Amino acid sequence: MRTTARLLLIAFLSLGLLAGCATTDEDSGMSAAEQAIADAKAANAAAKAAGNEWRDTGKLIKKAESALAAGDEAAAEKLANKARRQAEIALQQAKNEEEKFRNSLSAADRAALAAAASRNAGAAGDKVTSYSVVRGDHLWGISGKDEVYGDSYQWPLIYKTNRSQIKDADLIYPGQVLDIDQNASDAEINAAIRHAKTRGAWSVGDVEQSDLDYLNQ
């Protein structure tokens, strides 16, 4: 089950999330250390989503945050970059396992998977208003698809729109047909992104209090 839960979109995630930054992010106003911590958190979130988070990565991020709070930005950046590298390796490991899994499928299963993916993809440039879940999907990956939102951090929008059939945001099932709200307001989008970035710890099978708080906004 753990292998099958790993995503067919891991390669996309690793390309889209894990660009480290060694200098101040002028657009966000973050220092190099703050940006490194943010990158590490994003990378670790992707590793969690792929089911392959390393045990010590979260601890390193907390140490980096403590170092930053103590004013030691050099140490904070170093620790955060180490955590990010760990998460990148974890994602690559998950990608390798997913490739092994896909290669183990019969030709018929691979064809069925490709057909389902094709059904989910609209014409080039089109945005979908519904999405049929296939094996290996999760909200983070679905939200990142160009035909959905093109931004993985907007996954809470899908969760909230489909709250009647999604109890645990980390657990969706093949065959579910999810509504995709393409008319969300800027405030709703910003709230979704904020929740995705500040959600905190989670585990599959548990409904997180932070998710319930988001739904009740």
Secondary structure, 3 states (H helix, E strand, C coil): CHHHHCCCCHHHHHHHHCCCCCCCECCCCECHHHHHHHHHHHHHHHHHHCCCCCCCHHHHHHHHHHHHHCCCHHHHHHHHHHHHHHHHHHHHHHHHHHHHHHHHCCHHHHHHHHHHHHHHCCCCCCCCCEEECCCCCCHHHHHHCCCCCCCHHHHHHHHHHCCCCCCCCCCCCCCCEEECCCCCCHHHHHHHHHHHHHCCCCCCCCCCHHHHHHHCC
